[in-house]
Amino acid sequence: MKHSSPSSRRILSMSGIISMVLIFSLIPSPVVFAQEAAKQATTDDLPPLPPSPIEKAQKDGTAMPLSLKDITKMALQNNLDIAIQDTNEQLSQQKILQAFGDYDPKLTGQLNLQKRKSASQSSYQYSTEKFNISDDASWNFTFQQTVKTGGTLQAQWNSNRSESNSTSTLFNPRYGATATVQFTQPLWRNFKIDSTRKNIKMVNLDLKTSDSQFKQKVVETIANIQSKYWDLVSAIEDYSIKRESVKLAQITLRDNKKKVQVGTLAPIEVTQAEFSLAQRELSLLTSEQQILSQENSLRQLVSNDRNAEIWSKVIVPTDSPDFSEYKIDLTTAIDTALKNRPELEQLDIRLQQSDLDLMMTRNNKKWQFNLTGQFGSTGTAGPPGYLKDNLGNPILDNNGNPIPASTPALWGGLGTAYKTVFTEGYTNWQIAFQLEIPLRTRSLDSQLAQQEITKRQQIMNRRNQEQQIQVEIRNAVQQLLTNRQQVATAEVQKRLAQEQLDGEVKRFEAGLSENFRVLEQQNNLATAENSYLSNLISYKKSIVTLQKAMYTLLEANEFEIAKGTSNNVPNLK
């Protein structure tokens, strides 16, 4: 009988152990069977996820797809704040017309009837009665026009008829007419500027201010619209993330129930999965409410008519929050802002208005020196008559014939008087100079000093505004760069969270992890996805903030479409 050596027995023992290990490794355990079954399971047996507000709208036909540009156009046409600012600009335009009203010509007509009776006091006033009677009528017209040189043009056409019982009158009744043209021009004070011309320039600058404020309101509205649009996109994407998180919780709950049935998992894990699912479903409801709230905020900016279609439709953004880098140099951004900002434009307009005030005050300190030129002609007419003495008897010539009272050319009525204005040469002219010297101007001196101080303050305010704009641009550029870095970091964080979840699921399926760790990694992934979305939206909104600060939003949007917005307001009457 042979005996084996100790070394050979050890070799046989090791071989047996290895064989047993290989045999058992080839036989699937109940746990592996359960894990494989879980892998092969589909999502068909999961409870249906609630449809999002967007999916509901697309199904029932109430969806209203809108791009960022589309909704911006709608806002520019229908926003109430823009409509109000538009009426301010219209108001300034009417004020300009009102200011030019001082140059409107004026035509004045006057009719005067007069009858007088007085006692005769001299032989010259002798009449057939013991008293004098005169019956007069006049009808006069005056045309007056202020011209843009500060002068005044005046033309008069006067007509009259006079009848008397006096024996000394040559014509009875007598008709008269006068045509006069007069022009007065200031040569020093009010020559370059006067109150009318100052007022016209002032209201023109007010119109520029209104136009600048209108553009400013449009830019603010565009920025607000784009910000609200991306908030709505963010709410919709957040809903999708939370709904996917609910789906993961449903899968975990289903798999845990199956594992409990095969005895590979404790029942408490099912309770934990149900609690996590309830939390995520509650969060999903909150996210849905956020979508509805963001839609209402956007509708308020877009439509001023509660009966408009957008109030009964569901806004479906068509622009996705894809990353697109925005690059700009800090110096360029500052220079662009200082060139375009409406605040600086409005301060410059105020400086121009201050210059007008100074010019007008200096003008009022000057001497008043006016030139007046006048030219006219008179005409007269009456019935044929002869010279009479104080007793009313005709005066005879050497041949015994009555002496005519006037030339035959003057014999006639009112028409003859009008004719003689232009034919008989009864002209007159006048040139006059008027000088007014202010001996003391303390009130104007004080007013001038106050205006100069105010202008210096405005200059300092403008420099202060420039500094504020530079700080605002620097902050906006820095925020843009920070948000860019945060997007990159959040993207890495999301990728790592997905990898951690995938790894934890594999560990759990291999029995090397616990259920709460899988749920924890699911929450971490949802948090990372939300963080990436939030940072991406913040980056896009920081682009809008920088463009608003540089006042370049109008370049990418149609500004003229906002003109006449007030005409689109329903039921304005």
C-alpha positions as CSV (number, residue, x, y, z in Angstrom):
1,M,0.0,0.0,0.0
2,K,1.4,3.3,-1.1
3,H,1.1,6.5,1.0
4,S,1.0,10.0,-0.5
5,S,3.2,12.6,0.7
6,P,2.0,15.7,2.6
7,S,2.9,17.9,-0.4
8,S,0.7,15.9,-2.8
9,R,-2.3,16.0,-0.4
10,R,-2.1,19.8,-0.2
11,I,-2.1,20.0,-4.0
12,L,-5.2,17.8,-4.2
13,S,-6.9,19.9,-1.5
14,M,-6.3,23.2,-3.4
15,S,-7.4,21.7,-6.6
16,G,-10.7,20.7,-5.0
17,I,-11.4,24.1,-3.6
18,I,-10.7,25.8,-6.9
19,S,-13.1,23.3,-8.6
20,M,-15.8,24.0,-6.1
21,V,-15.4,27.8,-6.7
22,L,-15.7,27.4,-10.4
23,I,-18.7,25.1,-10.1
24,F,-20.6,27.6,-7.8
25,S,-19.6,30.6,-9.9
26,L,-21.3,29.0,-12.9
27,I,-24.6,28.5,-11.0
28,P,-26.7,31.7,-10.9
29,S,-27.8,32.7,-7.4
30,P,-31.4,33.8,-6.6
31,V,-30.0,37.4,-6.2
32,V,-28.5,37.3,-9.7
33,F,-31.8,36.0,-11.1
34,A,-33.6,38.9,-9.5
35,Q,-31.1,41.4,-10.7
36,E,-31.3,40.1,-14.3
37,A,-35.0,40.2,-14.1
38,A,-34.9,43.8,-13.0
39,K,-32.6,44.6,-15.9
40,Q,-34.9,43.1,-18.4
41,A,-37.9,44.9,-17.0
42,T,-39.3,47.8,-19.1
43,T,-41.1,51.0,-18.1
44,D,-44.4,49.7,-19.4
45,D,-45.5,48.6,-16.0
46,L,-44.8,52.0,-14.5
47,P,-47.7,54.5,-13.6
48,P,-48.1,57.0,-16.4
49,L,-46.4,60.3,-15.8
50,P,-48.6,63.4,-15.8
51,P,-48.4,65.4,-19.0
52,S,-46.7,68.8,-18.8
53,P,-48.8,72.0,-19.6
54,I,-47.0,72.1,-22.9
55,E,-48.0,68.6,-23.8
56,K,-51.6,69.2,-22.8
57,A,-51.7,72.3,-25.0
58,Q,-50.2,70.5,-28.0
59,K,-52.7,67.8,-27.6
60,D,-55.9,70.0,-27.3
61,G,-54.7,72.5,-29.9
62,T,-54.2,75.5,-27.5
63,A,-50.4,75.6,-28.0
64,M,-49.0,78.9,-29.3
65,P,-45.4,78.4,-30.4
66,L,-43.4,81.6,-30.2
67,S,-39.7,82.4,-30.7
68,L,-37.9,85.0,-28.7
69,K,-38.0,87.4,-31.7
70,D,-41.8,86.7,-32.3
71,I,-42.7,87.5,-28.7
72,T,-40.5,90.6,-28.7
73,K,-42.4,92.0,-31.7
74,M,-45.7,91.3,-30.0
75,A,-44.6,93.2,-27.0
76,L,-43.3,96.2,-29.0
77,Q,-46.7,96.4,-30.6
78,N,-48.9,95.9,-27.5
79,N,-47.0,96.7,-24.4
80,L,-48.9,99.3,-22.2
81,D,-45.7,100.9,-20.8
82,I,-44.5,101.5,-24.4
83,A,-48.0,102.8,-25.4
84,I,-47.9,105.3,-22.5
85,Q,-44.4,106.5,-23.5
86,D,-45.6,106.7,-27.1
87,T,-48.3,109.2,-26.1
88,N,-45.7,111.3,-24.3
89,E,-43.9,111.6,-27.6
90,Q,-47.1,112.6,-29.4
91,L,-47.7,115.1,-26.7
92,S,-44.3,116.7,-27.3
93,Q,-45.0,116.9,-31.0
94,Q,-48.3,118.8,-30.3
95,K,-46.3,121.2,-28.1
96,I,-44.1,122.0,-31.0
97,L,-47.1,122.9,-33.1
98,Q,-48.4,125.0,-30.2
99,A,-45.0,126.9,-30.0
100,F,-45.2,127.8,-33.7
101,G,-48.6,129.2,-33.0
102,D,-47.0,132.6,-32.2
103,Y,-46.2,132.9,-35.9
104,D,-49.8,132.4,-36.9
105,P,-51.2,135.5,-38.7
106,K,-54.1,137.3,-37.2
107,L,-56.8,139.2,-39.0
108,T,-58.9,141.7,-37.0
109,G,-62.0,143.4,-38.2
110,Q,-63.7,146.3,-36.4
111,L,-67.0,148.1,-37.1
112,N,-67.7,151.4,-35.4
113,L,-70.9,153.5,-35.7
114,Q,-71.0,156.9,-34.0
115,K,-73.3,159.9,-33.9
116,R,-72.5,163.2,-32.2
117,K,-74.4,166.4,-31.5
118,S,-72.8,169.5,-30.1
119,A,-73.4,173.2,-29.9
120,S,-71.7,175.5,-32.4
121,Q,-68.8,177.3,-30.8
122,S,-67.1,179.0,-33.7
123,S,-67.9,180.4,-37.1
124,Y,-65.8,177.6,-38.6
125,Q,-68.2,175.1,-37.1
126,Y,-71.2,177.0,-38.4
127,S,-74.1,174.9,-39.6
128,T,-77.6,175.4,-40.8
129,E,-78.9,174.7,-37.3
130,K,-77.7,176.2,-34.0
131,F,-75.8,173.0,-33.3
132,N,-73.5,170.6,-35.1
133,I,-74.5,167.0,-36.0
134,S,-72.0,164.4,-37.3
135,D,-72.9,160.8,-38.2
136,D,-69.8,158.7,-38.6
137,A,-69.2,155.0,-39.5
138,S,-65.9,153.1,-39.9
139,W,-65.0,149.5,-40.8
140,N,-61.4,148.6,-40.4
141,F,-59.3,145.5,-41.0
142,T,-55.8,144.7,-39.6
143,F,-53.5,141.9,-40.6
144,Q,-50.7,141.1,-38.2
145,Q,-47.8,138.6,-38.6
146,T,-44.8,137.9,-36.3
147,V,-41.8,136.8,-38.4
148,K,-38.9,134.6,-37.5
149,T,-36.5,137.4,-37.2
150,G,-38.3,138.7,-34.2
151,G,-40.0,141.5,-36.2
152,T,-43.7,142.3,-36.6
153,L,-45.5,143.0,-39.9
154,Q,-48.8,144.8,-39.8
155,A,-51.1,145.8,-42.6
156,Q,-54.2,148.0,-42.2
157,W,-57.1,148.8,-44.5
158,N,-59.4,151.4,-42.9
159,S,-62.7,152.7,-44.4
160,N,-65.0,155.4,-43.1
161,R,-68.0,157.5,-43.9
162,S,-68.8,160.8,-42.3
163,E,-71.8,163.0,-42.7
164,S,-72.3,166.4,-41.0
165,N,-74.6,169.5,-41.1
166,S,-71.5,171.8,-41.0
167,T,-71.3,174.2,-43.9
168,S,-67.5,174.1,-43.8
169,T,-67.2,170.5,-45.1
170,L,-66.3,170.1,-48.7
171,F,-67.9,166.6,-49.0
172,N,-71.1,165.7,-47.3
173,P,-71.2,162.8,-46.9
174,R,-67.5,162.2,-47.1
175,Y,-65.9,158.8,-47.8
176,G,-62.4,157.9,-46.8
177,A,-60.0,155.0,-47.1
178,T,-56.5,154.3,-45.8
179,A,-54.0,151.6,-46.6
180,T,-50.9,151.2,-44.4
181,V,-48.1,148.7,-44.1
182,Q,-45.7,148.8,-41.1
183,F,-42.8,146.6,-40.1
184,T,-40.9,146.8,-36.8
185,Q,-37.6,144.9,-36.4
186,P,-35.5,144.6,-33.2
187,L,-31.8,145.4,-34.0
188,W,-30.2,144.3,-30.7
189,R,-32.4,142.8,-28.0
190,N,-34.6,140.0,-29.4
191,F,-32.6,140.1,-32.6
192,K,-31.0,136.6,-32.4
193,I,-33.4,135.1,-29.9
194,D,-36.7,136.0,-28.3
195,S,-39.2,134.2,-26.2
196,T,-41.0,132.6,-29.2
197,R,-37.8,131.2,-30.8
198,K,-36.5,130.0,-27.4
199,N,-39.8,128.2,-26.7
200,I,-39.7,126.5,-30.1
201,K,-36.1,125.3,-29.5
202,M,-37.1,124.2,-26.0
203,V,-40.0,122.0,-27.1
204,N,-37.9,120.6,-29.9
205,L,-35.4,119.5,-27.3
206,D,-38.3,118.2,-25.2
207,L,-39.3,116.1,-28.3
208,K,-35.7,114.7,-28.4
209,T,-36.0,113.9,-24.7
210,S,-39.3,112.1,-25.3
211,D,-37.8,110.2,-28.2
212,S,-34.8,109.2,-26.0
213,Q,-37.1,108.1,-23.2
214,F,-39.3,106.2,-25.6
215,K,-36.2,104.2,-26.8
216,Q,-35.2,103.7,-23.2
217,K,-38.6,102.2,-22.4
218,V,-38.4,100.0,-25.5
219,V,-35.0,98.7,-24.5
220,E,-36.2,98.1,-20.9
221,T,-39.2,96.2,-22.3
222,I,-37.1,94.1,-24.6
223,A,-34.7,93.2,-21.8
224,N,-37.6,92.4,-19.5
225,I,-39.4,90.3,-22.2
226,Q,-36.2,88.3,-23.0
227,S,-35.6,87.7,-19.3
228,K,-39.2,86.5,-18.7
229,Y,-38.9,84.4,-21.8
230,W,-35.9,82.6,-20.5
231,D,-37.5,82.3,-17.1
232,L,-40.4,80.4,-18.8
233,V,-38.0,78.2,-20.7
234,S,-36.2,77.5,-17.4
235,A,-39.5,76.6,-15.7
236,I,-40.4,74.2,-18.6
237,E,-37.0,72.6,-18.5
238,D,-37.1,72.4,-14.8
239,Y,-40.4,70.5,-15.1
240,S,-38.9,68.0,-17.5
241,I,-36.0,67.4,-15.1
242,K,-38.3,66.9,-12.2
243,R,-40.6,64.6,-14.2
244,E,-37.5,62.5,-15.2
245,S,-36.6,62.4,-11.5
246,V,-40.2,61.1,-10.7
247,K,-39.7,58.4,-13.4
248,L,-36.4,57.3,-11.8
249,A,-38.1,57.1,-8.4
250,Q,-40.9,55.0,-10.0
251,I,-38.3,52.6,-11.5
252,T,-36.6,52.3,-8.1
253,L,-39.8,51.6,-6.3
254,R,-40.8,49.0,-8.8
255,D,-37.4,47.3,-8.6
256,N,-37.4,47.4,-4.8
257,K,-40.8,45.7,-4.7
258,K,-39.6,42.9,-6.9
259,K,-36.5,42.4,-4.8
260,V,-38.5,42.3,-1.7
261,Q,-40.7,39.6,-3.3
262,V,-37.6,37.4,-4.0
263,G,-36.2,38.1,-0.6
264,T,-33.1,40.1,-1.6
265,L,-34.2,43.4,-0.1
266,A,-35.7,44.5,3.2
267,P,-39.3,45.8,3.1
268,I,-38.2,49.1,4.7
269,E,-36.5,50.0,1.4
270,V,-39.9,50.0,-0.4
271,T,-41.2,52.5,2.2
272,Q,-38.1,54.7,1.6
273,A,-38.6,54.6,-2.2
274,E,-42.3,55.5,-1.8
275,F,-41.4,58.5,0.4
276,S,-38.8,59.7,-2.1
277,L,-41.4,59.3,-5.0
278,A,-44.0,61.4,-3.0
279,Q,-41.4,64.1,-2.4
280,R,-40.6,64.3,-6.1
281,E,-44.2,64.3,-7.2
282,L,-44.9,67.2,-4.9
283,S,-41.9,69.1,-6.4
284,L,-43.3,68.3,-9.8
285,L,-46.6,70.0,-8.9
286,T,-44.7,73.1,-7.7
287,S,-42.8,73.2,-10.9
288,E,-46.0,73.1,-13.0
289,Q,-47.4,76.0,-11.0
290,Q,-44.2,77.9,-11.8
291,I,-44.7,77.4,-15.5
292,L,-48.2,78.9,-15.3
293,S,-47.0,81.8,-13.2
294,Q,-44.2,82.6,-15.7
295,E,-46.7,82.5,-18.6
296,N,-48.9,85.1,-16.9
297,S,-46.0,87.4,-16.3
298,L,-45.0,87.1,-20.0
299,R,-48.6,87.7,-21.2
300,Q,-48.8,90.9,-19.1
301,L,-45.8,92.3,-21.0
302,V,-47.0,91.1,-24.4
303,S,-50.7,92.0,-24.6
304,N,-52.8,94.9,-23.4
305,D,-56.1,93.3,-24.4
306,R,-57.5,90.6,-22.0
307,N,-59.5,89.2,-25.0
308,A,-56.3,88.7,-27.1
309,E,-55.6,85.1,-28.2
310,I,-52.4,84.9,-26.1
311,W,-54.5,84.9,-22.9
312,S,-56.4,81.8,-24.0
313,K,-53.4,80.0,-25.5
314,V,-50.4,78.3,-23.9
315,I,-47.1,79.9,-24.8
316,V,-44.7,77.3,-26.1
317,P,-41.1,78.7,-26.4
318,T,-39.4,77.5,-29.6
319,D,-35.9,78.7,-28.6
320,S,-33.9,76.2,-26.6
321,P,-31.4,77.2,-23.9
322,D,-28.4,76.0,-25.9
323,F,-25.1,77.4,-24.9
324,S,-23.7,80.1,-27.3
325,E,-20.8,82.1,-26.1
326,Y,-21.0,85.9,-26.2
327,K,-17.6,87.6,-26.5
328,I,-16.9,91.3,-26.1
329,D,-13.9,93.5,-25.1
330,L,-14.4,95.5,-21.9
331,T,-13.1,98.7,-23.5
332,T,-15.4,98.3,-26.5
333,A,-18.3,97.7,-24.1
334,I,-17.6,100.9,-22.2
335,D,-17.2,103.0,-25.3
336,T,-20.4,101.6,-26.8
337,A,-22.3,102.4,-23.6
338,L,-21.0,105.9,-23.3
339,K,-22.0,106.5,-26.9
340,N,-25.5,105.0,-26.8
341,R,-26.8,105.4,-23.3
342,P,-30.1,107.4,-23.2
343,E,-29.3,108.9,-19.8
344,L,-26.2,110.7,-21.2
345,E,-28.3,111.8,-24.2
346,Q,-31.0,113.3,-22.0
347,L,-28.4,115.1,-19.9
348,D,-26.8,116.6,-23.0
349,I,-30.3,117.8,-24.0
350,R,-30.7,119.5,-20.6
351,L,-27.4,121.2,-21.1
352,Q,-28.6,122.6,-24.4
353,Q,-31.7,123.8,-22.7
354,S,-29.6,125.5,-20.1
355,D,-27.6,127.2,-22.8
356,L,-30.9,128.5,-24.2
357,D,-31.9,129.9,-20.8
358,L,-28.5,131.6,-20.5
359,M,-28.8,133.0,-24.0
360,M,-32.3,134.4,-23.3
361,T,-31.2,136.0,-20.0
362,R,-28.2,137.7,-21.6
363,N,-30.5,138.9,-24.4
364,N,-32.9,140.5,-21.9
365,K,-29.9,142.4,-20.5
366,K,-29.3,144.2,-23.8
367,W,-30.6,147.6,-24.8
368,Q,-33.9,147.6,-26.7
369,F,-33.2,149.2,-30.1
370,N,-36.0,148.9,-32.7
371,L,-36.4,150.1,-36.3
372,T,-39.9,150.8,-37.5
373,G,-40.8,151.5,-41.1
374,Q,-44.3,152.6,-42.3
375,F,-45.8,153.3,-45.7
376,G,-49.3,154.1,-46.6
377,S,-51.8,156.0,-48.8
378,T,-55.1,157.7,-48.2
379,G,-58.1,158.2,-50.4
380,T,-61.2,160.4,-50.2
381,A,-64.4,160.9,-52.1
382,G,-67.7,162.6,-51.9
383,P,-70.6,164.0,-53.9
384,P,-70.0,166.9,-56.3
385,G,-70.1,170.2,-54.4
386,Y,-69.1,173.8,-54.4
387,L,-67.4,176.1,-51.9
388,K,-69.8,177.9,-49.6
389,D,-69.5,180.8,-47.2
390,N,-70.5,180.7,-43.5
391,L,-74.1,181.3,-44.4
392,G,-74.1,178.4,-46.7
393,N,-74.2,180.4,-49.9
394,P,-72.1,179.3,-52.9
395,I,-68.9,181.2,-53.5
396,L,-68.7,182.6,-57.1
397,D,-65.7,183.1,-59.3
398,N,-65.0,186.2,-61.4
399,N,-67.3,185.0,-64.0
400,G,-70.1,184.5,-61.5
401,N,-69.9,180.8,-61.6
402,P,-69.8,178.6,-58.4
403,I,-66.3,177.4,-57.5
404,P,-66.1,173.6,-57.3
405,A,-65.2,172.2,-53.8
406,S,-62.9,169.5,-55.2
407,T,-61.5,168.1,-58.4
408,P,-63.9,165.9,-60.4
409,A,-61.6,162.9,-59.7
410,L,-62.8,162.9,-56.1
411,W,-66.4,163.0,-57.0
412,G,-68.1,159.7,-56.1
413,G,-68.8,157.3,-53.3
414,L,-66.9,154.6,-51.4
415,G,-65.6,153.0,-54.6
416,T,-64.0,156.3,-55.6
417,A,-62.4,156.6,-52.3
418,Y,-60.9,153.1,-52.7
419,K,-59.7,154.0,-56.1
420,T,-58.0,157.3,-55.1
421,V,-55.9,155.4,-52.5
422,F,-53.9,154.0,-55.5
423,T,-54.3,156.7,-58.1
424,E,-54.1,160.2,-56.6
425,G,-50.7,159.8,-54.9
426,Y,-51.8,160.7,-51.4
427,T,-48.9,158.7,-49.9
428,N,-47.1,159.0,-46.6
429,W,-44.1,157.2,-45.0
430,Q,-42.3,157.1,-41.7
431,I,-39.0,155.7,-40.3
432,A,-38.6,155.6,-36.5
433,F,-36.0,154.4,-34.1
434,Q,-36.8,153.4,-30.5
435,L,-34.1,153.0,-27.9
436,E,-34.7,151.6,-24.4
437,I,-31.8,151.5,-21.9
438,P,-32.1,149.4,-18.7
439,L,-30.3,151.4,-16.0
440,R,-30.0,148.5,-13.6
441,T,-30.6,144.7,-14.0
442,R,-30.1,143.2,-10.6
443,S,-32.9,140.6,-11.1
444,L,-31.4,139.5,-14.4
445,D,-27.9,139.4,-13.0
446,S,-29.0,137.1,-10.2
447,Q,-31.0,134.9,-12.6
448,L,-28.0,134.6,-14.9
449,A,-25.7,133.6,-12.0
450,Q,-28.2,131.0,-10.9
451,Q,-28.4,129.5,-14.4
452,E,-24.6,129.3,-14.6
453,I,-24.4,127.5,-11.3
454,T,-27.2,125.1,-12.5
455,K,-25.2,124.4,-15.7
456,R,-22.1,123.5,-13.7
457,Q,-24.1,121.1,-11.6
458,Q,-25.5,119.5,-14.7
459,I,-21.9,119.0,-16.1
460,M,-20.8,117.4,-12.9
461,N,-23.9,115.2,-12.8
462,R,-23.1,114.0,-16.4
463,R,-19.6,113.0,-15.3
464,N,-21.0,111.2,-12.4
465,Q,-23.4,109.4,-14.7
466,E,-20.5,108.4,-16.9
467,Q,-18.7,106.9,-13.9
468,Q,-21.8,104.9,-12.9
469,I,-22.2,103.6,-16.4
470,Q,-18.5,102.4,-16.5
471,V,-19.0,100.6,-13.2
472,E,-22.2,99.1,-14.5
473,I,-20.5,97.8,-17.6
474,R,-17.6,96.4,-15.7
475,N,-19.9,94.6,-13.3
476,A,-22.0,93.2,-16.2
477,V,-18.9,92.0,-18.1
478,Q,-17.5,90.4,-15.0
479,Q,-20.9,88.8,-14.3
480,L,-21.0,87.4,-17.8
481,L,-17.5,85.9,-17.4
482,T,-18.4,84.4,-14.0
483,N,-21.6,82.9,-15.3
484,R,-19.7,81.5,-18.3
485,Q,-17.3,79.7,-15.8
486,Q,-20.3,78.6,-13.7
487,V,-21.9,77.0,-16.8
488,A,-18.7,75.1,-17.6
489,T,-18.4,73.9,-14.0
490,A,-22.1,73.0,-13.7
491,E,-21.8,71.0,-17.0
492,V,-18.9,69.0,-15.5
493,Q,-20.9,68.5,-12.3
494,K,-23.9,67.2,-14.2
495,R,-21.7,64.7,-16.1
496,L,-20.1,63.5,-12.9
497,A,-23.5,63.2,-11.2
498,Q,-24.7,61.0,-14.1
499,E,-21.6,58.9,-13.8
500,Q,-22.0,58.5,-10.1
501,L,-25.6,57.5,-10.5
502,D,-24.8,54.9,-13.2
503,G,-22.0,53.5,-10.9
504,E,-24.2,53.4,-7.9
505,V,-27.0,51.6,-9.8
506,K,-24.4,49.0,-10.9
507,R,-23.1,48.6,-7.3
508,F,-26.7,48.2,-6.1
509,E,-27.5,45.6,-8.7
510,A,-24.4,43.7,-7.6
511,G,-25.5,43.9,-4.0
512,L,-22.6,46.2,-3.0
513,S,-24.7,49.3,-2.3
514,E,-27.9,50.3,-0.5
515,N,-31.2,51.6,-1.8
516,F,-31.0,55.0,-0.1
517,R,-27.6,55.6,-1.8
518,V,-29.2,55.1,-5.3
519,L,-32.0,57.5,-4.3
520,E,-29.5,60.0,-3.0
521,Q,-27.6,59.9,-6.3
522,Q,-30.8,60.4,-8.2
523,N,-31.4,63.5,-6.2
524,N,-27.9,64.6,-6.8
525,L,-28.3,64.2,-10.5
526,A,-31.6,66.2,-10.5
527,T,-29.8,68.9,-8.5
528,A,-26.9,69.0,-10.9
529,E,-29.2,69.2,-13.9
530,N,-31.1,72.0,-12.3
531,S,-27.9,73.8,-11.4
532,Y,-26.7,73.5,-15.0
533,L,-30.0,74.8,-16.3
534,S,-30.0,77.6,-13.8
535,N,-26.5,78.7,-14.7
536,L,-27.2,78.5,-18.4
537,I,-30.3,80.7,-18.1
538,S,-28.3,83.1,-15.9
539,Y,-25.7,83.3,-18.6
540,K,-28.2,84.1,-21.2
541,K,-29.8,86.7,-19.0
542,S,-26.4,88.2,-18.2
543,I,-26.0,88.7,-22.0
544,V,-29.3,90.5,-22.1
545,T,-28.2,92.6,-19.1
546,L,-24.9,93.6,-20.8
547,Q,-26.6,94.4,-24.1
548,K,-29.1,96.5,-22.2
549,A,-26.3,98.3,-20.4
550,M,-24.5,99.0,-23.7
551,Y,-27.9,100.0,-25.2
552,T,-27.5,97.6,-28.2
553,L,-30.7,95.6,-27.8
554,L,-32.3,97.8,-30.5
555,E,-29.8,96.7,-33.1
556,A,-31.0,93.1,-32.8
557,N,-34.7,93.9,-32.6
558,E,-37.1,96.0,-34.8
559,F,-37.5,99.3,-33.0
560,E,-39.8,101.1,-35.5
561,I,-42.5,98.4,-34.9
562,A,-43.0,100.0,-31.5
563,K,-44.0,103.3,-33.0
564,G,-47.8,103.9,-32.8
565,T,-48.2,101.4,-30.0
566,S,-50.8,103.6,-28.3
567,N,-53.0,103.1,-31.4
568,N,-53.2,99.4,-30.6
569,V,-54.7,99.8,-27.1
570,P,-58.3,98.6,-27.2
571,N,-61.2,100.5,-25.6
572,L,-59.0,103.6,-25.2
573,K,-62.0,105.8,-25.4
